[in-house]
Amino acid sequence: RLVADQDATGGGNIVLNAALSARTGSVRLSGVNVSGSATGTLTTTGGSGQDGGNVTVEATGSILLAAPIVASGGTAAPGTAGRAGGNVTLSGTSVSTAAITTNGTAAAGAGLA
């Protein structure tokens, strides 16, 4: 979790200039304004047999992300159903992002869907 206004004084912007990723976890960003360059991809990937992590971006002002958000499920364990991609939640006065992709994964066994 990355919080720009940790001291609760009402200020604090987040600017992503590099990729931010989590394996078997979630990504949460919170600030007045949240922005990111074309290299500031937000990615979560579930571990083996786990759903993808959630991505939450909250701003009291604007969200402007020039890179995609990707939340993917992990590989299904043998003999189990596929895994779901993570949820993506964006909350701000104006919101813009390059793309949002959330992918599940296929089952790993006969007769599983």
SEVEX-900652 format. One record per residue (C-alpha): residue number from 1; residue in one letter; x, y, z. Coordinates in Angstrom, 3 decimals, always signed. Layout:
+-------+------+----------+----------+----------+
! fimar ! gudo !        u !        v !        w !
+-------+------+----------+----------+----------+
!   NUM !    a !        X !        Y !        Z !
...
+-------+------+----------+----------+----------+
END
This chain:
+-------+------+----------+----------+----------+
! fimar ! gudo !        u !        v !        w !
+-------+------+----------+----------+----------+
!     1 !    r !   +0.000 !   +0.000 !   +0.000 !
!     2 !    l !   +1.408 !   +3.381 !   -1.044 !
!     3 !    v !   -0.177 !   +6.450 !   +0.595 !
!     4 !    a !   +0.996 !   +9.910 !   -0.468 !
!     5 !    d !   -0.772 !  +11.762 !   +2.371 !
!     6 !    q !   +0.536 !   +9.667 !   +5.263 !
!     7 !    d !   +0.440 !  +12.612 !   +7.701 !
!     8 !    a !   -3.204 !  +13.462 !   +6.765 !
!     9 !    t !   -2.425 !  +17.135 !   +6.056 !
!    10 !    g !   -4.370 !  +17.064 !   +2.782 !
!    11 !    g !   -1.400 !  +17.036 !   +0.399 !
!    12 !    g !   +0.502 !  +14.406 !   -1.463 !
!    13 !    n !   +0.665 !  +13.245 !   -5.058 !
!    14 !    i !   +1.836 !   +9.899 !   -6.422 !
!    15 !    v !   +3.773 !   +9.775 !   -9.701 !
!    16 !    l !   +4.714 !   +6.339 !  -11.082 !
!    17 !    n !   +7.716 !   +6.344 !  -13.396 !
!    18 !    a !   +8.377 !   +2.595 !  -13.238 !
!    19 !    a !   +6.358 !   -0.619 !  -13.115 !
!    20 !    l !   +4.761 !   -1.654 !   -9.827 !
!    21 !    s !   +3.831 !   -5.316 !   -9.430 !
!    22 !    a !   +2.671 !   -7.786 !   -6.787 !
!    23 !    r !   +2.745 !  -11.564 !   -6.876 !
!    24 !    t !   +0.021 !  -13.159 !   -4.707 !
!    25 !    g !   -0.844 !   -9.731 !   -3.326 !
!    26 !    s !   -2.681 !   -6.541 !   -4.133 !
!    27 !    v !   -1.650 !   -3.014 !   -5.146 !
!    28 !    r !   -3.285 !   -0.008 !   -3.489 !
!    29 !    l !   -2.389 !   +3.626 !   -4.210 !
!    30 !    s !   -3.935 !   +6.605 !   -2.444 !
!    31 !    g !   -3.218 !  +10.324 !   -2.800 !
!    32 !    v !   -4.520 !  +13.708 !   -3.903 !
!    33 !    n !   -3.566 !  +13.084 !   -7.548 !
!    34 !    v !   -2.199 !   +9.810 !   -8.928 !
!    35 !    s !   -0.383 !   +9.788 !  -12.270 !
!    36 !    g !   +1.951 !   +7.492 !  -14.131 !
!    37 !    s !   +4.143 !   +7.477 !  -17.214 !
!    38 !    a !   +4.001 !   +4.930 !  -20.028 !
!    39 !    t !   +6.404 !   +2.733 !  -18.020 !
!    40 !    g !   +4.266 !   +2.845 !  -14.849 !
!    41 !    t !   +2.352 !   -0.402 !  -15.389 !
!    42 !    l !   +0.391 !   -1.752 !  -12.387 !
!    43 !    t !   +0.379 !   -5.577 !  -12.380 !
!    44 !    t !   -0.839 !   -8.280 !  -10.005 !
!    45 !    t !   -0.495 !  -12.009 !  -10.645 !
!    46 !    g !   -1.837 !  -14.796 !   -8.462 !
!    47 !    g !   +0.534 !  -17.516 !   -7.361 !
!    48 !    s !   -0.040 !  -21.155 !   -8.251 !
!    49 !    g !   -3.646 !  -22.009 !   -7.382 !
!    50 !    q !   -4.503 !  -18.422 !   -6.372 !
!    51 !    d !   -6.685 !  -15.674 !   -7.796 !
!    52 !    g !   -5.073 !  -12.477 !   -9.044 !
!    53 !    g !   -4.571 !   -9.636 !   -6.583 !
!    54 !    n !   -6.783 !   -6.554 !   -6.640 !
!    55 !    v !   -5.654 !   -3.133 !   -7.867 !
!    56 !    t !   -7.134 !   -0.083 !   -6.107 !
!    57 !    v !   -6.251 !   +3.515 !   -6.988 !
!    58 !    e !   -7.926 !   +6.270 !   -4.958 !
!    59 !    a !   -7.490 !  +10.009 !   -5.457 !
!    60 !    t !   -9.321 !  +13.018 !   -4.069 !
!    61 !    g !   -8.296 !  +14.687 !   -7.346 !
!    62 !    s !   -7.432 !  +13.063 !  -10.671 !
!    63 !    i !   -6.056 !   +9.718 !  -11.802 !
!    64 !    l !   -4.048 !   +9.788 !  -15.032 !
!    65 !    l !   -2.232 !   +6.532 !  -15.837 !
!    66 !    a !   -0.494 !   +6.309 !  -19.213 !
!    67 !    a !   +0.290 !   +2.597 !  -18.772 !
!    68 !    p !   -2.049 !   -0.395 !  -18.492 !
!    69 !    i !   -3.377 !   -2.068 !  -15.358 !
!    70 !    v !   -3.233 !   -5.897 !  -15.451 !
!    71 !    a !   -4.666 !   -8.279 !  -12.803 !
!    72 !    s !   -4.222 !  -11.968 !  -13.716 !
!    73 !    g !   -5.075 !  -15.208 !  -11.960 !
!    74 !    g !   -2.339 !  -17.700 !  -11.152 !
!    75 !    t !   -1.887 !  -21.079 !  -12.795 !
!    76 !    a !   -4.455 !  -23.627 !  -11.622 !
!    77 !    a !   -3.088 !  -26.428 !   -9.471 !
!    78 !    p !   -3.457 !  -29.927 !  -10.986 !
!    79 !    g !   -7.055 !  -31.209 !  -10.785 !
!    80 !    t !   -8.529 !  -27.809 !   -9.878 !
!    81 !    a !  -10.669 !  -25.145 !  -11.503 !
!    82 !    g !   -9.081 !  -22.084 !  -13.109 !
!    83 !    r !   -8.267 !  -18.977 !  -11.098 !
!    84 !    a !   -9.951 !  -15.575 !  -11.387 !
!    85 !    g !   -8.250 !  -12.332 !  -12.297 !
!    86 !    g !   -8.186 !   -9.583 !   -9.668 !
!    87 !    n !  -10.647 !   -6.716 !   -9.331 !
!    88 !    v !   -9.681 !   -3.207 !  -10.459 !
!    89 !    t !  -11.152 !   -0.158 !   -8.683 !
!    90 !    l !  -10.373 !   +3.436 !   -9.697 !
!    91 !    s !  -11.860 !   +6.347 !   -7.751 !
!    92 !    g !  -11.143 !  +10.035 !   -8.470 !
!    93 !    t !  -12.712 !  +13.261 !   -9.735 !
!    94 !    s !  -11.466 !  +12.385 !  -13.227 !
!    95 !    v !  -10.047 !   +9.016 !  -14.248 !
!    96 !    s !   -7.998 !   +8.061 !  -17.314 !
!    97 !    t !   -5.907 !   +4.955 !  -17.942 !
!    98 !    a !   -4.319 !   +3.358 !  -21.005 !
!    99 !    a !   -6.119 !   +0.010 !  -20.514 !
!   100 !    i !   -7.487 !   -2.351 !  -17.889 !
!   101 !    t !   -7.079 !   -6.112 !  -18.332 !
!   102 !    t !   -8.161 !   -8.757 !  -15.857 !
!   103 !    n !   -7.606 !  -12.371 !  -16.902 !
!   104 !    g !   -8.576 !  -15.670 !  -15.382 !
!   105 !    t !   -6.681 !  -18.866 !  -16.083 !
!   106 !    a !   -7.793 !  -22.231 !  -17.441 !
!   107 !    a !   -8.629 !  -25.259 !  -15.310 !
!   108 !    a !   -6.003 !  -27.979 !  -14.923 !
!   109 !    g !   -7.843 !  -31.266 !  -15.215 !
!   110 !    a !  -10.366 !  -33.286 !  -17.185 !
!   111 !    g !  -14.000 !  -32.249 !  -16.734 !
!   112 !    l !  -13.197 !  -28.922 !  -15.075 !
!   113 !    a !  -14.361 !  -25.641 !  -16.515 !
+-------+------+----------+----------+----------+
END
